[in-house]
Every structure is written in C-alpha cells, then in structure tokens.
Amino acid sequence: MTTEIVNYAIAFLLTVVLEVAVALLFGYRKPAEIAAVFWVNVFSHPLVNFLIRIVGVLREAPVGPKELLLFECGVVLVEWQLLCYALPRRSRIGLLILSLAMNGVSYYFPSLIDPNGVTCW
C-alpha cells in the first residue's frame, strides 16, 4: 500500500510539472493561470485515477490503453471546462487546445520513459 501511495504521488507530481510546463510553453505565465492548471489537476488527477482503479476492480482486469484513452478524452473535456471557469478572459478554443496539449503530453510521457511499462500510472 505504501508503494502505491508513493507511486501515485510521483505520478501526480510529474503530471503537474508536465502540464504546467506545457501551459508555460503556450504562454500562460500569470500566477492565476498557473494556479488554475495546478488546481484543475488537483481535482481531475485523483478522480480519474480512482475511476480507473474502480473500473479495473469491477472488470477484474486492468484498464487497457483504449479504455484509458477514453478516460483521457473525458479528462480533457472536464479540465477544459474548469479552465474556462477559472480563466474567463481567455479564449475557450485556446483553453481547449491547452487542455488537449497538456493531457496529450502527460498521457504519452510514461511510454517515453518505459515503452514496455504500464500505460496507467
């Protein structure tokens, strides 16, 4: 159990770092913008990981890449709406592109570290 908690904490921190880095690359540099990216992740990351775990338990099998991609699509939409709420002066389309980019990077990054590893953190 302790190893799972440590692994989750590392995954969460890595996700936040990656997604903040993407936001910075896209020109989101104001403290409120970075805070929005951080808090969106505080909300979405544990929720989606909990749902993935529950689905895996109910199916009695791990969630595969296709299912994980469906979860990520949902995360993109939820994070986009949260960002629109938190940053109302920003373009909705720009925030959708940001959400797609942030989640694309954090979705594919683990495969860059270990191509034969587990898809879901």
N, C-alpha and C positions, 0 to 999 in steps of 0.2 A: 504493500500500500504506500509506503514512504517513497519508493522508487517511482511509482505512478505520479505522486504529487510533485516530486522533483522534475520528472519528465514534462508534466503539464506546465509547471512554472517556467521551464526553459522554453517550451513551445510558445507559451503566451508572450514571454518577453521578446523572443525572436520575431513573432508576428507583429508586435507593436513596433519594434525597431524597424522592421522591413516596411511596414505600412507608413510610418512617419517619414522614413527616407523617401518613399515614393511621393508622399504629399509634398515634401520639400522640393523634390525634383520638378514637381508640377507647379511650383511657385506659391504654395501655401506655407507662408512663413510667419504669419501673425500668431502670437501666443494663443489667441482664441481658436484659430484654425487647427493648430497642433493639438490643443486640448480637446477639440471636437473629435479628431481622429483617435486620440487616446481613449476618450470616454466611450466612443462608439465600439471600440474593441473590448473595453471592459464589459460592455453589455453583450456583444454578439459572440465573442470567443468562447466564454464558458457555456453559453446557451447552446451553441451549435455542437460543441464537444459533448455536452450532456445528451443532446438528442441523438447524436451518432452512437454514443455508447448504449442508450436505451434501445435503439433500433437493432443494434448488434445483439443485445441480450435477448430481445423478443424473437429475432430470427434465429438465434443460436448459431450465428455465424458473423464474422466481421463484416463491416460495411466495405463494399468494394469501390473501385475507382469511379464507376459510373454513378453509383449512389452518392458518393462523396461529391462529385461534380454537381449533382442536383442540389445537395445541401449548400454548396458554394454559390450557386445561382440565387438561391433564396437569401443567403447572406449578403450578396451584392445588392439585392433589392432593398433589404431591410437597412443596411448601412447607408445606402443612397438616401433613403427617406430620412433617416436620423441626421445625416449630414445636411440635408435640405432644411430640416427644422433648426439645427444648431447654427447654420450659416446662411440665413435667409437672403443675404445680399449677393451671394454667389450664384452663378448660373446653374440651373438644375441639370442641364446637359453636361456642363463641366464637372459637376459633382458625380454624375453617373459615370463619366469617363474615369474620374479619380477612383471611384469605388471599384470599377472593373479592373483598373490597373493595380490598385493595392491588393485586391484579393487574388488577382492573377499571379502576382509575384509571390505572395505568401502561400498560394496553393502549389506552385511549381517548385519553389525553393527547396523543399525537403528532397525532391528527386535529384536535384543538383548535388546535394551533399552525399546521398547514398542512393544511386539509381536502383539498387536491388532491395531497398528498405521498404518499410511500411509507408503506405500512402497517407494514412491518417495518423496524426500525432496523438 
